Amino acid sequence: MTAASQSATQPALSVRHAQKRFGAIHALKGVSLDAYRGEVLALLGDNGAGKSTLIKCISGIHALDEGEILIDGAPAPLHSPAAARDAGIETVYQDLALFDNLTPAQNFYCGRELDFPAWLPKPLRFLSNRAMNQEAATVIDRLKVKLPKFDAPVALMSGGQRQAIAVARATVFASKLVILDEPTAALGLRESRKVLDLIAQLRAERNAVILITHNMEHVVELADRAVVLRQGHKVGELKPTGANKHELVSMIVGAEN
C-alpha cells in the first residue's frame, strides 16, 4: 500500500475497547469506533447510553480506565482538553461556550490570541487584531456563513448564527476531528438548515466530523455511518438510509427483532 492510499484509508481517530467507570457506574464497556476524514459519523443513543462520556474521553475531559485512543494510527495521550486541542480535536458543545460581549473574531482567538513581535516575551507582545479579524473573516467566508455584521458582539446574533460561529471557530483549530453535540437543538427550521449546510461543507473540506443528535432525519441526510450505543455498549453500526431508519431507532431503544 502506498503512503497516499494508506493516508486515505487511515482513520483520523480510532477508539479501541474504551472502558470508563464512575464508581459503581460502568459508563463505557469496550466501545470501539473509527472516524475518517471527509465523512460524518453519527453517534447515536438514548440518554445514559455513554455518548457524552465517550465524547468527553476523546476531548480530554475524562481519562479512559482501559482501552486507547489513536490519532492517525498512533496512540494519543489525551490527558486534558488542552492535549486534545493540541492533537487537533475540537468539540462544540450545546452551550457553545461563546462570550456574548465579544465579536466573532475575538471568540475565535480567545485564549489563543495572535500577537507580535515574536522576539518579545509573551506578556510584552501586542495583539494582532488585524490578523485575527482577517483570518476569522476568511474562515467565515469559506464556510459560507452569513453574518449581519462581523464586528458586532455575538449576543446580537441569532441562534443559528451563534452556532455557526462556534462551529467555524472549531474548524480554525481542528486539524483532525470536529465533534458536534446536538448542533441543531433549540433552532428553528431555517437556522437548522444553515447549520446542516455548514456540516456538509465541513465534510466537503475533508474534515472528520462526529455528530451527536437525536434527530433521525438529520442523521439520514448527513451521516455516512452511524454508530449506536446503548447502556455503555456499542450495539450496532449502519450506513443510515430512509429504509433502515427504523432499524437504527430499534437499536437505540433496544427493540431489535
Residue pairs with C-beta under 8 A, 6 or more apart in sequence:
1 9
9 36
10 72
10 73
11 34
11 35
11 36
11 70
11 72
11 73
11 208
12 35
12 36
12 37
12 71
12 72
12 176
12 177
12 208
13 34
13 35
13 58
13 69
13 70
13 71
13 89
13 176
13 177
13 208
13 210
14 32
14 33
14 34
14 35
14 69
14 70
14 73
15 31
15 32
15 33
15 34
15 54
15 57
15 58
15 67
15 68
15 69
15 70
16 32
16 67
16 68
16 69
16 70
17 30
17 31
17 32
17 66
17 67
17 68
18 28
18 30
18 31
18 32
18 54
18 57
18 64
18 66
18 67
18 69
19 26
19 28
19 29
19 30
19 64
19 65
19 66
19 67
20 26
20 27
20 28
20 50
20 53
20 54
20 57
20 62
20 64
20 65
21 27
21 65
26 232
27 50
27 53
27 232
28 50
28 53
28 54
28 57
28 64
28 67
28 232
29 50
29 231
29 232
29 233
30 67
30 233
30 234
31 50
31 54
31 67
31 229
31 232
31 233
31 234
32 67
32 234
33 41
33 43
33 227
33 234
33 237
35 41
35 177
35 208
35 209
35 210
36 208
37 206
37 207
37 208
38 203
38 204
38 206
38 207
38 208
39 203
39 208
39 209
39 224
39 225
40 199
40 202
40 203
40 209
40 210
40 211
40 222
40 223
40 224
41 208
41 209
41 210
41 211
41 223
41 224
41 225
41 226
41 227
42 210
42 211
42 212
42 213
42 219
42 222
42 223
42 225
42 226
42 227
42 240
43 51
43 54
43 55
43 210
43 211
43 212
43 226
43 227
43 229
44 51
44 212
44 213
44 214
44 219
44 226
44 227
44 228
44 229
44 248
44 251
44 252
45 51
45 228
45 229
45 230
45 252
46 230
46 252
46 253
48 231
49 228
49 229
49 230
49 231
49 232
49 252
50 229
50 231
50 232
50 233
51 212
51 229
52 181
53 62
54 229
55 91
55 179
55 181
55 210
55 212
56 62
57 63
57 64
57 69
57 78
58 69
58 78
58 84
58 89
58 91
58 177
58 179
58 210
59 78
59 81
59 84
59 89
59 91
59 179
60 78
60 79
60 80
60 81
60 82
60 83
60 84
60 85
60 89
61 81
63 78
63 79
68 75
69 75
69 76
69 78
70 76
71 87
71 88
71 89
71 176
72 176
76 83
76 87
77 83
78 84
78 87
78 89
84 91
85 173
87 176
88 173
88 174
88 175
88 176
88 177
89 174
89 176
89 177
89 179
90 169
90 170
90 171
90 173
90 174
90 177
90 178
90 179
91 170
91 178
91 179
91 181
92 163
92 166
92 167
92 169
92 170
92 178
92 179
92 180
92 181
92 183
93 181
94 181
94 182
94 185
96 162
96 163
96 166
97 166
98 107
98 154
98 162
98 165
98 166
99 106
99 107
99 110
99 154
100 153
100 154
100 155
101 153
101 155
102 110
102 153
102 154
103 150
103 151
103 152
103 153
103 154
104 136
104 140
104 147
104 150
104 154
104 165
104 168
104 169
105 129
105 132
105 133
105 135
105 136
105 137
105 150
105 151
106 132
107 154
107 165
107 169
108 132
108 135
108 136
108 139
108 165
108 168
108 169
108 172
109 132
109 136
112 173
113 127
113 128
113 132
114 127
114 128
114 131
114 132
114 135
115 122
115 125
115 126
115 127
115 128
116 125
116 126
116 128
117 125
117 126
118 125
133 150
133 151
135 172
136 150
136 168
136 172
137 150
139 168
139 171
139 172
140 147
140 150
140 165
140 168
142 205
143 164
143 167
143 168
143 171
143 198
143 201
143 202
144 197
144 198
144 201
145 161
145 164
145 165
145 168
145 194
145 198
146 161
146 194
147 157
147 161
147 165
148 156
148 157
148 161
149 156
154 161
154 162
154 165
157 165
158 191
159 186
159 187
159 188
159 191
160 187
160 188
160 190
160 191
160 192
160 194
160 195
161 191
163 183
163 184
163 187
163 191
163 195
164 194
164 195
164 198
167 178
167 180
167 183
167 195
167 198
167 199
167 202
168 198
170 178
171 178
171 202
171 205
171 207
174 207
176 208
177 207
177 208
177 209
177 210
178 202
178 207
178 208
178 209
178 210
179 209
179 210
179 212
180 199
180 209
180 210
180 211
180 212
181 212
182 212
182 213
182 214
183 195
183 199
183 211
183 213
184 191
184 192
184 195
184 196
184 213
184 215
184 218
187 195
192 218
196 218
196 221
196 222
199 209
199 211
199 222
200 222
202 209
203 209
203 222
203 224
211 218
211 219
211 222
211 223
213 219
216 240
216 245
216 248
216 249
219 226
219 240
219 245
219 248
220 240
220 241
220 242
220 245
223 240
224 239
225 237
225 238
225 239
225 240
226 237
226 238
226 239
226 240
226 248
227 234
227 236
227 237
228 234
228 235
228 236
228 237
228 238
228 248
228 251
228 252
229 235
230 251
230 252
230 254
235 251
235 254
236 248
236 251
238 244
238 247
238 248
240 248
247 256
250 256
250 257
